[in-house]
Amino acid sequence: MSTPDNLQSIVCNLIKEYLKKKPFFSIEDIVVFISNRVRANPNLNKNSIEIIIKNLVKKRVLIPGTKLMKNNIIEHPIRNEIYNYIRKNPSNINDIMKAIKIGSNQALWHLSCLEKFRFTRSKKIENQRIIFDYDSNTDLDELYYYLKQDIVRDIITLLKDENTSFKITEIATNLKRNYNTVKKYLEILKNLNLITVEKDKKRNLFRLDLEKYEKITKSIIDGEI
């Protein structure tokens, strides 16, 4: 008895065969090709084949106009390297180019393939397009991005090591950083609930929420992000 999974498997195998001969296709062309090959199978006709193919397209397993299928996307060594890098290091395209040592055209092509087939996704943060693993936790995107910034790491390290509250001027002086830059990232960390703000007369004092910070970093280390 033919099950939906079996029928889909038959169609997928024939699509792979077709793509070896014709790297680019339309749904109409491939339906005709498969229909001619499965005439002896009463469970597959042009209508059912088209439904299966459209379902594969909807799932991004197959994309019309390209010879690629999801199961062979990361067979390409450079694309595989890019994907594994992104899984560990959500980054912008410039960082990816430097890490993998490839040019912009090559990077754009491989990143486009990965995103089309839902291996990766991208999100705009601070006017940068940051690329993440598709299955990573979207709620933690900003946290992961900012925790990679040098100034954020410096601020957190200072607050963690000293385990006390600081004024903005004190943090800026300790880190030898611009006051407004420190203020900007403290506001970001506050919005991410990583630091708390205490009032001292008319001044704000900033303290690291150590419990929250350790919980977040553990999530990142454990791969929950």
C-alpha positions in Angstrom: 0.0 0.0 0.0 1.4 3.4 -1.0 1.5 5.9 1.8 1.8 9.7 1.4 5.4 9.5 2.5 6.2 6.7 0.0 4.6 8.7 -2.8 6.6 11.8 -1.8 9.8 9.7 -1.7 9.1 8.5 -5.2 8.6 12.0 -6.4 11.7 13.3 -4.7 13.9 10.6 -6.2 12.6 11.4 -9.7 13.1 15.1 -9.1 16.8 14.4 -8.2 17.1 12.4 -11.4 15.6 15.2 -13.4 17.8 17.9 -11.9 21.0 16.0 -12.9 19.9 16.5 -16.5 18.2 19.9 -16.3 19.5 22.0 -13.5 16.6 24.6 -13.7 13.0 23.7 -14.0 9.4 24.8 -13.8 6.7 22.9 -11.9 4.9 22.2 -15.1 7.9 20.6 -16.8 8.8 18.4 -13.9 5.2 17.2 -13.4 5.2 16.0 -17.0 8.5 14.3 -16.6 7.4 12.5 -13.4 4.0 11.6 -14.8 5.7 9.8 -17.8 7.9 7.8 -15.4 5.1 6.6 -13.0 2.4 5.6 -15.5 2.3 2.2 -13.9 1.6 3.6 -10.4 -2.2 4.1 -10.0 -1.6 6.4 -7.0 0.3 9.0 -8.9 -1.2 11.1 -11.6 -0.5 14.6 -12.8 -2.8 16.1 -10.2 -1.3 14.2 -7.2 2.3 14.8 -8.4 1.6 18.5 -8.7 0.1 18.6 -5.1 3.2 16.8 -3.8 5.6 19.2 -5.6 3.7 22.2 -4.4 3.9 20.9 -0.8 7.7 20.4 -1.2 7.9 24.0 -2.4 5.8 25.2 0.5 8.1 23.4 2.9 11.2 24.9 1.1 12.5 21.4 0.3 12.4 22.4 -3.3 12.5 25.8 -5.0 11.5 26.2 -8.7 14.2 27.8 -10.8 17.1 26.2 -9.1 18.8 22.8 -9.2 19.2 22.7 -5.5 17.1 20.6 -3.0 17.2 21.0 0.8 18.9 17.7 1.3 21.9 18.7 -0.8 22.2 22.3 0.1 25.0 21.9 2.6 26.9 19.3 0.6 28.9 22.2 -0.9 32.0 22.5 1.4 32.0 26.3 1.6 28.2 26.5 2.2 28.6 23.9 4.9 31.4 25.9 6.5 29.3 29.1 6.4 26.3 27.3 7.9 28.3 25.8 10.8 29.9 29.2 11.5 26.5 30.9 11.7 25.2 28.2 14.0 27.9 29.1 16.5 28.3 32.7 15.6 25.3 34.7 14.3 27.0 37.4 12.3 26.7 40.0 9.6 27.9 39.3 6.1 31.2 41.1 6.6 32.1 39.0 9.6 31.2 35.8 7.7 33.4 36.9 4.7 36.4 37.5 7.0 35.9 34.2 8.9 35.4 32.0 5.9 37.8 34.1 3.7 35.5 34.5 0.7 34.4 37.4 -1.4 31.1 39.3 -1.3 29.5 37.7 -4.4 30.3 34.2 -3.2 29.1 35.0 0.3 25.8 36.5 -1.0 25.1 33.5 -3.2 25.7 30.9 -0.5 23.8 32.9 2.1 20.9 33.3 -0.3 20.7 29.5 -0.8 20.8 28.9 3.0 18.0 31.3 3.7 15.8 30.1 0.8 15.9 26.6 2.1 15.4 27.8 5.8 18.8 26.8 7.1 19.3 30.4 8.2 17.2 33.5 8.8 18.2 37.1 9.2 17.2 40.0 11.4 18.0 43.7 11.3 19.7 44.8 14.5 21.3 48.3 14.8 21.2 48.8 11.0 22.9 45.5 10.4 21.5 42.4 8.9 22.4 39.6 11.3 22.2 36.0 10.1 21.0 33.3 12.6 20.5 29.6 12.5 16.9 29.2 11.3 15.9 27.1 14.3 17.5 29.3 17.0 15.3 31.0 19.6 14.2 34.3 18.1 13.4 35.7 21.5 17.2 35.6 22.3 18.4 37.2 19.1 19.3 40.6 20.6 20.8 39.1 23.7 23.1 36.9 21.6 24.0 39.8 19.3 24.9 42.3 22.1 26.7 39.8 24.3 29.2 39.4 21.4 30.0 43.2 21.4 33.3 44.1 23.0 32.0 47.1 24.9 29.1 45.0 26.3 31.5 42.3 27.4 33.7 45.0 29.0 30.8 46.5 30.9 29.5 43.1 32.1 33.0 42.0 33.2 33.5 45.2 35.2 30.1 44.9 36.9 30.5 41.2 37.5 34.0 41.4 38.9 33.3 44.3 41.2 29.9 43.0 42.2 28.7 46.5 43.0 26.7 49.4 41.5 28.3 52.0 39.3 27.5 55.4 37.9 27.8 55.9 34.2 30.8 58.2 34.7 32.5 55.5 36.8 32.0 52.8 34.2 33.3 55.1 31.4 36.3 56.1 33.4 37.2 52.5 34.4 36.8 51.3 30.8 38.3 54.4 29.2 35.3 54.6 27.0 33.2 57.5 25.8 30.4 58.5 28.2 27.6 58.5 25.6 28.7 55.2 24.2 28.6 53.6 27.7 25.2 55.2 28.4 23.8 53.8 25.1 24.9 50.2 25.9 23.8 50.4 29.5 20.3 51.4 28.3 20.4 48.4 25.9 21.4 46.0 28.7 18.7 47.5 30.9 16.1 46.8 28.2 17.4 43.3 27.9 16.9 42.9 31.7 20.6 42.1 32.3 21.2 45.0 34.6 19.1 46.7 37.2 19.0 50.5 37.9 19.1 51.9 41.5 18.5 55.5 42.4 21.2 57.4 44.4 19.7 60.9 44.9 19.4 62.2 41.4 21.8 59.7 39.8 21.3 56.2 38.4 23.4 53.3 39.6 23.8 50.3 37.4 24.3 46.7 38.7 24.5 43.4 36.8 21.7 41.0 37.4 24.1 38.1 37.9 21.4 35.4 38.2 19.8 36.5 34.9 23.2 36.8 33.2 24.4 33.4 34.3 21.1 31.8 33.2 21.4 33.4 29.7 25.0 32.5 29.2 24.2 28.9 30.3 21.5 28.8 27.6 24.0 29.9 25.0 26.6 27.4 26.0 24.0 24.6 26.1 22.9 25.5 22.6 19.4 26.5 23.6 19.6 29.7 21.7 
